[in-house]
C-alpha cells in the first residue's frame, strides 16, 4: 500500500512519488497577518497538519515551509491608519497565529519565512524574469508578468485563454493599474513605491525601481530560495492551500517560478482543501460571532474535539460547523480521552500479549493506514479508531491486558490525528478554559473536605486562571496560581497551549 493523493494539476488521484526517495518538500501558503486567522483558515492548516503528520508517520523526512505574509495592501492601509510601521502592526497577529496554531496542536513547520525577510530573493526573481523578457516595467513604474509570454498559463485552474480574458476571474484581476499594463491579464510582480508605502516602511530599493513585492511573488521567491538552500532543489514535492487560492494565486506562483527556473513544474503535487462554513441558527444565536480559534477556546472547547470534527470530513469536501457537529465531536473526543485513561491504567503485558489484542492492533494499523494512504481519507481513519476503542473496551472488560501491538496501534492514531483530549490524573491533564460548573455553584477559596471533590476543585480554579489570563488579568491569574500552590497543586502550561493541574503537595 502506498500513498495516493488527489493532484489538482491532473484532477486525479495519483501515486505519490517524491523527487528524492524518503523525503518530501512541502510548501503551504500561510496567513496574511493583518488580523486573527479564522476557523476556515485553520481548517486548511489542520488538513496540512494531517498531511504532514501522515507523511512523517510514513517515514518521510519532511521539509515544511509555511510563509507569513506581512506586507500587502490591507496591512499598509491599517498600519497607516494607526501611524505604526508594518512590522509593529503585524507582529501581534503573527504571534497570535502561532498561539492559535499551537493550541490546535498543529506541528511546527520547519521554517516560517516572513515576506519582509525575503525581499532579496524576490528582487532576484524579478530580475531573472526581466532578463528573460517575461516581465516588463509598466508606465507606472511597477513590474508586471506578461502572461502572453508564458504559454502554460492556466493549466492548474484549467481556464483557457478566452476565459482568462473575459471570465469572472479576469475581471477581478483588472481592478487596478489597467492602463499601465500591456495586457489586462498581467499581474504585478513588484509595485512601485507610493508615499503611503514609505510612511509605514513598506518600500525597498531594487535595480528596477523602489517598491514592494506583490503577494504572488512572495510565495515563489521564498519557496525557491529555501528549497535551494536546504536541499539544492527547484521543484517542490507538494504545494498546498485552500481551494480559493487555485486562481489566481497558485496559477501565478506557477507562472513566475517555472518561467524563472525553466522547469516544467513548480510543484509535483498541488493539494487544495475545501471551505468550512459556520452555519446553523442555533450556533449563531448561542455563540454569536464564533469565527476564530480563540472564540472556540474562550467557549471552553477542547482542541482535540476540533481536530476530530475537522478530520471527520474529507479535506476535499465542504463542511459546516454546527452546534450538532460540535457536540458530536466533543462527545467523541471525550470517549477517546476515557479510553486513553483506561489504556494508561491497564497493566502491561509486554512478554506475552493476548492474541485478541494483537489481532485488534494489527487490523487497526492496516485499516487506518489504508484509509490515510487513500488521499487522506480521515473520516474512514476516525471510524477505524472508534472501532478500535470499542474492541479495546470489550477486551479489557473480559479481563485480559493489552501489550505492545495494541499500544502501538493507539500511539499511531494519536500521533497522526492528535484528537485525544488530555485527562486529569494520567499526566495528560487538560483543563478547558471555561470548565462548566453547575448553576449557582461557587468555587470556594479552600479545597472541599470531601477528598473525591478536591481534583474538581483544582480544575475549577485552573479554569478560572485561564479565564483571567485570556482577559489579560495577569494579577488575578497569578493570585490563583499561588492559591492552588498553597493547597498543593501546580498549574502546568503545556507546549500545545493546554493547561493541566498536578498534585505536588
Ligand atoms: Zn502562496
Boltz pocket constraint, residues with backbone or C-beta under 6 A from the ligand:
constraints:
  - pocket:
      binder: B
      contacts: [[A, 28], [A, 29], [A, 30], [A, 215], [A, 216], [A, 219], [A, 249], [A, 253]]
      max_distance: 6.0
